[in-house]
Each structure stands twice: as C-alpha cells, then as structure tokens.
Amino acid sequence: MTQVTCQNSGEKFTVSSLEKELRAKFGFGDTLPTKSPKYRFQELGAFWPHWNLHPRKCDKTGKTIISIFRSDCVYPVWDREEWIKYADPPMAELDFTQNFFEQAWELFQRCPIPHNFQSHNQNCEYTDDWYRSKNCYLCHSGQDNEDCRYCYGCDKIKDCGYSVVSMESALCNDLVNCKRCFDSNYLLYCRNVNNSDFLYDCRNCSDCMFCFNLRNKKYCFGNQELTKDEFEKRKKEWNLTSRERYEQAKTFFGEMMKTQAWHRCADVNKQEDSFGNYIENVKKCENCYFLTKHEDCVNVLFCGPDAKSFVDSLGTVGAELGISSVLPVYSYEVRFSFSVNDCKFTDYSAYCFQCSDCFGCCGLVGKKYCIFNKQYTKEEYAVLKEKIIKHMEQSEEWGKMFPGYFAPNPYDESLSGYHFPISSEQQKQLRFRDSKTVERKPTNALSISDIPDSYSDEDFEGKVFWDEIAQRPFQIPKEDIQFSGKLKCPLPNSYYMRRIQENFDWMPFSGSLRRTKCAKSGKHIETSWPEEYDGRILSEEEYLKVI
C-alpha cells in the first residue's frame, strides 16, 4: 500500500498493490494517481449520459428522433441505424507542434455520433445503454431483458416495471437489488420471493407483507407468522390497488427500515479478496460498486456482468483490460476512451463500433489501424502511435482522461450529475458543459389529480399529464394499464425517471464507504448507509447472528 494526497480534497488515499499491478499492465507502473477514487469516479461519470431522453432532429436525415443528446449537442447526432450504415467521419493528421487534446477536440466535434448507445435489441427504440433485449420501453443500462418498462440496471428480467439493479425476475413492480422474484410489489434486497409486497432483505419467502430479514417464511405480516386466512385479511385491508394506500405503504415501510430492520454494513456476496458494496461473484475486486462477475478490478463502478482487469472504469460489460474508460462494452484493452462497443486495442477514442487498433478516433464503424480517423497500414500505425504517446508525455496529457468538455452531454445529465451534484460554477471550473433550462410543459397538460386513484382500464390515449416535481410531462400508454392490471397495482402518476431514482436511493452511494460502528458489537465497520440508519447497521458477523 502507498499513501497519496488527493489534489482535489487534500485527503490521503491509498494505492494498493493490485492497483499498481493493473496500472503497470497499461504502461503506468511508474506513476501514481493524483486524485482519490471518488473524484476519478466523478470525472469519468460525467461522460456517461444518464436518464434523459430528448426529442430532436437527426442531423443526417432531418427526421424526428428521441435521443440521449439534446438538440444543442456540440457533436452531430445521427439516428443510430443511419450512423452504422453510413458512418464516414472526417479525418485529420496530428500536428506535433500542438497539444493532442486541442486537435482531438477540433476533430471530434465534427464527427457524427449515434443518437443512443445500444445493440442487439428488438423493439427497444426508447432505451439507452440497453443490450440483447426485446420489447422494452424507457429502460436504461441493462441486458437480456424482455417486456420491461421503466427499468434501470437490470439483467434477465421479464414483464417488470420501475425496477433497478435486479436480475432473473418476472412480473414485478418496484424491485431494488433483487434476484429471482416473481409476482410482487416493492421488494428491496430480496432473493427468491413470490407473491409478496413491501419486503426487505428476505430470502425464500412467499405471501408476505411488510417484513424484513426473513428466511424461508410464508404468510407473514410485519414479521409475524399468520394463518393463510389471517394473512389475506390483513393484506386486503391495505388495498394496494389504491395509489393513496400504496403511498402510505411506502411511508410505513420507510419508517420500518429505520427503526426495525437490520442492515448489513455492505451488500457483498460470493467474494474473494474483494471490498466495496453491491457486488457479487467477484474475485480480487477492490473499491468496486454495483457489479457482478468481475475479477482483478480496482475502482470500477456500475457494470454489467463478465469483466476482468479494469482500473478506474465505469460500465464494463463483457469486457477485459481497460483503464480510465466509460462504457467499454464487449471490448478488449481500452484506455482513456468512452462509449466504445465491440472494439479492441482502443486509446483516446469515443463512439466507435466494431473497431480495432484505433487512437484518437471518433464516430468510426468497422475500422482498423486508424489515428484521428485516418487509415494506416499496421506498420505505419504502430510507429505513429508510439510517436504520439511520446508527444503526449511531453505535453503531460498521456495518462489523463479527456477534458470535461469532450462529453457530448451536460454534466447535469450524466451519471455524476446524479451521484455527485455540483453547482454551475463548479461545472465550469471543471470544464464540464452546463445545461440550459428547457421549457417542457405542454399547453394541454393535465394534472396528476385527474388520474384515477385505483386501477382503471380507462383509455388515456392522447392525454398528457404534468409532473410538477420533476417538471416533466408524461403519458399513460395502454401497456401501462395492462401491466397495472396484471399486478393489481395503481397506475403511474409521475414522470418515470423520478420514480426510478426514488427506488435507486435505496442503494445509497456517495463514491466511497463511510466509517461507523456496528449497532451490536461496537466494532468499527464501513458502510454506504447514511447516518440516519446508525443504530441498525451491523457488521457481517453480527448480521449473520441476527438472521
């Protein structure tokens, strides 16, 4: 372990042997990071457009599209299908009398990029960072899903709504960090749960309501085991088809979480030599969050399954070998790049698809041995690449991520904008793009009070409702009505992203773990749970005794 002082905060942080080993793999064995992992997460997260969709024109065809990028995006934005078919971005040659980043920016802002980031989908037009899925609507950051609506960070789920970071579940609403659940509403941190409502940290349970920390139970209400008839009577009293009662249940459940439930200090499962939070099936993963099936990774965040040997990276899905990269999806050996899909040996590039051996490229499809989008022979490429690296070393650019203004999205519309909000002035200081206020309220928007309290098969086609809190309009398509009928839950009455974010808040994350004490043993522990849960947070050892 080596201690380093963070240039942003002045605080000390450690660089582990594994991190040094990984940095050496990418040619940085003789240098140490200058910022703590939290600030590296913030810098990288600003390059990941998140949770926003905008109507705009395709800059190639002029047709109206729904994009993750605003109409004032500094990059040309093309419909993704058009981009894949006709991508032929401008090229340039490096001038060794100028800095690399200055020239790259001059080139990049002339290169068309796809209107969203996805692949191998069927009927998933209004999605982003979504892969190998079918019939999904307004979903983000997942793969292998079907018939889902308003979901985030999910894999292998079907017929689910408003669910986040959940897997292998079906016919569920409001899932958070769940796996193998069925026909249920509002489950947090549950596994193998059926036909239940408002449960937290329950395993192998069915027909339960308002319960926590249960294992292998049935017909429980508030952790009290009842007969089937008694349970059905108590459940019926809550009438969750009513939105008013559903919201009351959420409030009741939230209070239960603070005063009655026990919380593991960290949700770490099936790990070997690993630490962080919300990780499972990992080996030698240090300071990692929200990932599964990873190995030999340090400071890696928000990733789909199956990745290996990454440091300081986000969105590593089915990828291997990378440093300081965002969304290196199904890619191999990626350095200081963002939004590259099915690529290999890629450095300082963005929005490339099925490319190999590219340096300083943007908007390429199916290319090889390119620098600043210009094609070279294999031999020419190798010589010129080494010359550029030496040039960047002299200008002190080599080893640094692109400046913030390379992100095609405003800071507020990024992953970091949600997890690490900062003022407009701070965004400018860090050279991130500020977001301009957009007037979104239609003149014919209806109040959410016009939506029935209980399930209704009323036809809402053409009606637009206004979410005053989110300052966004929304509609209720017939598929929402069908879904509510299946689960006997209320119709939606808010802009979908606000509800997704409210659910995601049940997985607290601030960029690092905080130090507190176990509520039973007094032992020092590290956790992501906020201070308001102190007194109910347990070390792993004490937690296992309780359950």
Secondary structure, DSSP 4 states (H G I P E B T S, - for coil): -EEEE-TTT--EEEE-HHHHHHHHHTT-TT---SS-HHHHHHHHHTTSB-S--EEEE-TTT--EEEESS-TT-SS-EE-HHHHHHH---------TTS-HHHHHHHHHTTS-EESS-EES-BS-TTEEEEES-BS-BSEEEEES-BS-BS-BS-BS-BS-BS-BS-BS-EEEEEEES-BS-EEEEEEES-EEEES-EEEES-EEEEEEEEEES-BS-EEEETTEE--HHHHHHHHHHH-TTBHHHHHHHHHHHHHHHHHT--EES--EEEEES-EEEEEEEEEEEEEEEEEEEEEEEEEEES--S-EEEEEEEE---SEEEEEEEEEEET-EEEES-EEEES-EEEES-EEEES-EEEES-BS-BS-EEEETTEE--HHHHHHHHHHHHHHHHHTT-TT-PPPGGG-SS-GGGBHHHHHS---HHHHHHTTPPPPPP-----TTPEEGGGS-SB------TT--EEETTTTEEE---HHHHHHHHHHT-PPP-S-HHHHHHHHHTTS---SS-EEEE-TTT--EEEESS-GGGTTSEE-HHHHHHH-
